[in-house]
Structure formats: structure tokens, C-alpha cells
């Protein structure tokens, strides 16, 4: 009898995978690069297949024992049909990833937007368990969002809902990758913070983060180290990010009246308490008091596992 579920978090740079037993416990994990050295990005499907095969081996199970495979990936995804309509960091457009995976392993395959699934994971198994209305903001290279309304994941028309990262907070603000100005992502994501830090460096200011930034991003642990050392530029970048996260959170609270707002993603995983403390200092200014009184603000409890637990929830 099939009793194991294989769940994946597919990113632009890595694939994280886990095997769950029938008691919903993780019994094996792997992490590998999305694109191996010397490979073209067209081999993402092959990397997924090899990741599943590695998980099967790591868990010591047979292919016939797999109940289902499920994944979260960045982009706009038709959750019902298993088609990646568009992904900003992967070479997929109107790509049916469902069929080749099902053909290879003979098990049902499910896929959804990664941050949607991260919020779903926290709703089912993490800090938002027991709530019916949940707003999630995940801070990473970009800024992702997810929304649970009346106990159901809300994906909107054509699965395009909850793009909170592109909520415009200052129409004359910094340029965002989406082409607009002043988006939350342009202030509060790794890219947004990197932009601010680079600007300060260009003005002659010194910071530990100068060497930590590669392209338009940095490792979250480098930011944690700089904050612990009292690096002024890093502190300013985070204060600015939290200011706009507080404004966005207030707008979302006033719009949806959730029971909880959850902050997740790699930056929060590494620096969550630092961010949450600063968001809480400001957020009351942007919420209607009668709504704010019934909302909790919290960091994700599942950390790196949020998305794989969300993928499990799709099965």
C-alpha cells in the first residue's frame, strides 16, 4: 500500500525535498542545486526527477510505496492542471510539469505557488493552525504573499492573487523589477535592501554588507552578522524595510481582518525576531484600532519546512 508522500520546494537556485510517512513525519531530506555546474537551466525537470530519486534512496523506500509527489515553485501556477504559466526564476512558460513527473514515477503530482504553499503549511501545521483567515508575507530575494480566507487558500482569478510584494506604497519610490515604482518588494525584499545599501556605499559610507552583496542580493546570515555588529547601514536598511512592511501589514489587516499575519521566508528565518520587533513598533499606526485588537503578528514556525508542509497539504 502506498504510504509515503514526497514534497519539494523548487527554487531558482535550489531544490529542497522531504519524504513524509503516514504520520506526516519527515523521514528523509535532501537539498541540491536547481542548476548543477555546467548545466543549462533547461534541465530543471531532470533535477526534480533526480531529487525525487535521491529522496526515494535516502528514505529506503520503493517507488511503488509513493502515494503522491507535490511541489511549490515560484511564479503563476495553474494548481488544478499542474501547469506553470510563468516563473520569473525558472525557464518555464505554459509548461506542463505534471505529466512528465507522473509518467516517470506513476504517482499523482501536485504543484502550487511556493509562497501560497508556505502560508498553507503554516495554516495547516504551523503558527496559524486553528485560524480561518490568515495573511502571509514571505521576505526573500523578492516578496511573496499568501492568503487563507474562511479556511481556504485564496488564489484569485487565474491563480494570480496575493501579490502583496507589488502593493505600491510610494509611487515615486525606487524602481521594482515588475516595472512599477515604490512596491513593497522594492523596499523590503533582499533586492530592496541591497539597493539601499549600494546607494549608501556609493555615497562613501562603510558597511560590512558591501562585500556580502552579490548582484542584487545577499545571504540572510550575512545580514544577521552585520546587525549583531551594529552596522549602521545594515540597521538603516532593515528599519526602512520594516517601516514599509508595517504599512503593508496595516493595509492588509484593514482589508481582510485576519486572525494572524505570518512573516516567513529566508530573511525572517535568519532575522525574524529583529524584524518582528520593529514591525510591531509601527504597525498600530496603520491599522484601524477595532480591527488591530483581534489580530496577532507572528513569525512562521516551520522555517525552511513551510513550503514542503504546504505541498503536503495539496495531497
Secondary structure, DSSP 8 states (H G I E B T S, - for coil): ---EEEEEEE-SSEEEEEEE-TTS-EEEEEEEESS-TT--GGGHHHHHHHHHHHHHHHHT--GGGEEEEEEEESSEEETTTTEEEE-SSSS-EEEEHHHHHHHHHSSEEEEEEHHHHHHHHHHHHSTTTT-SSEEEEEESSSEEEEEEETTEE---GGG----GGG-BS-TTS-B-TTS-BSBHHHHHSHHHHHHHHHHHHHTT---TTTTT-BTTB--HHHHHHHHHTT-HHHHHHHHHHHHHHHHHHHHHHHHH--SEEEEESHHHHHHHHHHHHHHHHHGGGGS-HHHHTT-EEEE-SSGGGHHHHHHHHH-
